[in-house]
């Protein structure tokens, strides 16, 4: 079996119009795979929430095209293909291979994968791959997510790489083995047949393309797509300043105890390459929050591709300029038999958080791309599964995908979108309420945006959503778990606050008169998660019974904010108040805006003079000074205007709306604030001269902070303006997150040079 492109294929010269037509057809084939999968699948996870992946791969396992559903699933399917290639297994036309082993290529066992070698005239031209989350694949608990698991054998069936279709013939014995392991054989069985149909569509369409334009033309087009994406990203990286970025995020509770785990990233950007070093992360956990190395690679890709790949075809070329460094045995490189059942919504997700935070710090320091810099999106996914018997006595199971409606992080130029989802799901979608209620005995009390969950800032993070649920049958079993109930994972940027944390709570017996009428009456009577009837469940309550007199409520994380909240335009805040997405209390305490009201109590505007005094007092309090000791802060500084006092031959970078890094011809750096404070001289470690203080987060963010964490704010020592917010372990000192290293006068690195 030939797994590499021959010299003729690589060097084939084609008409550029034909080359573009072939490229477009390859992308279209990927979308036709999506359509086939969603048309055949019976799983709402696929049909409604688009929690799946489709793509075409080069003969060596590099992905050449991918859909826009879940970005962290492209490398894992490639890992399955490479596993097959390394094994030397004989593969033939019509073979379809199934797998889900996290220590081969999957993220966790719920992620069923299938791939197909695509032959044309006996030659391997490409591979097709598909992957989707299955609601249940066996194990200790329904949904194959078990907080009690201590080893991977307790988490469901593991399929390393098995031929499900042999030369076009379905192996019923293998299919029966898989379906006997799941509690939902009809749903899983239909999805597997949808996978086969998806791969068949890819094979048929690729063969048609090769017949029309020739195998060499198609192979060259695929290889060139990957090469071009790599070259474009490398050119883009040359426009970004060199340096080292250090970011860190946490997840709490491994299912057994409320331990705090860290995912630590040191990102080194040098010339046209990126090195992601996770070596300082926590060791693998006793519980199911770990991910394997496949999950680590997926988590990096999940954030890197949408953050740096704008305007570039998404394929393996975007990962070629990267190197991932991480020893085995970490929480993000766990070794068997470590449990990894919740990897996708725990450690893989947190890996994407730290990668997103690091890359956006570099974008913020690049004048050409600073407008694209973004705070962290929806930093976690709170999981809710429901199982039992419906009103007809039939077994049902639901993996609720509504938690994808977390808030998007703010951008430097505008607020984040509400309920727009995570960075690793570029086109998120959730089912209509009616679809979930029709398919299962689930009943919604409410589904809505959650006030005050967007991270406060000059630009506000998008709001997360919240739901309250009950059931229409007597009893069912819920499985609930998350991280981010005690950790604000949606970190802000440049002084912006993190988004609101997860809140999971349960009210027992609140609907005494069960039934739909009582549910609607309860909603009208003001049942909310803040009501005293609700008990906080914490991050990982696991499985518990729920009845039709109970209500489960959950609020998801909002997106992080950007910039000091005291710099938010009162006009924008007034609009937030009118939309009821920010409370009057937050307006006063967090944003420092004094609202004016009518005789009827309606908000009509703001007190300009009172707001200025209030904000000055809040900035002074950060410094421990009286308001009169603090000057008014500069606002709305044009980042394209050179800093005052720039000397001949010096160049500069705006690190944020309030920080300027200045580079002397001697190679020496210094960092100043727009208010005239010199924070560092000799490096870009500006925290050396900033004022550190203990920051109290708003209630929606900090009321349940993990006991091992604390929050430090960094303020300009002149004006008290907020420059950064660090969430860190109590016994540790916050680290410097950005140290630039650029040669003098380096225009290629994005430096603005004085005329």
Secondary structure, 3 states (H helix, E strand, C coil): CCCCCCHHHHHCCCCHHHHHHHHHHHHHHHHHHHHHHHHHCCCHHHHCCCCEEEEEECCCCCEEEECCCCHHHHHHHHHHHHHHHHHCCCCCCCCEEEECCCCCCCCCCCEEEEEEEEEECCEEEEEEEEEEECCCCCCCCHHHCCCCCCCHHHHCCCCCCEEEEECCEECHHHHHHHHHHCCCHHHHHHHHHHHHHHHHHHHHHHHHHHHHHCHHHHHHHHHHHHHHHHHHHHHHHHCCCCEEEEEEEEEECCCCCCCEEEEEEEEEEECCEEEEECCCCCECCCCCCCCCHHHHHHHHHHHHHHHHCCCCCCCCHHHHCEEEECCCCECCCCCCCCCCCCHHHCHHHHHHHHHHHHHHHHHHCCCCCHHHCECCCCCCCCEEEEEEECCCCCEEEEECCHHHCCCCCCECCCCCCCCCCCCCCCCCCCCCHHHHHHHCCEEEEEEEECCCCCCCCCECCCCCEEEEEEECCCEEEEEEECCCCCCCCCCCECCCCCCCCCEEEEECCCCCCCCHHHHHHHHHCCCCCCCCCCEECCCCCEEEEEECCCEEEEECCCCCCECCHHHCCHHHHHHHHHHCCCCHHHHHHCCCCCEEECCCCCEEEECHHHHHHHHHHHHHHHHCCCHHHCCCCCCCCCCCCCCCCCCCCCEEEECCCCEEEEECCCCCEEEEECCCCEEEECCCCHHHCCEEEECCCCHHHHCCCCCCEEEEEEECCCCCCEEEEEEEECCCCCCCCEEECCCCCCHHHCCEECC
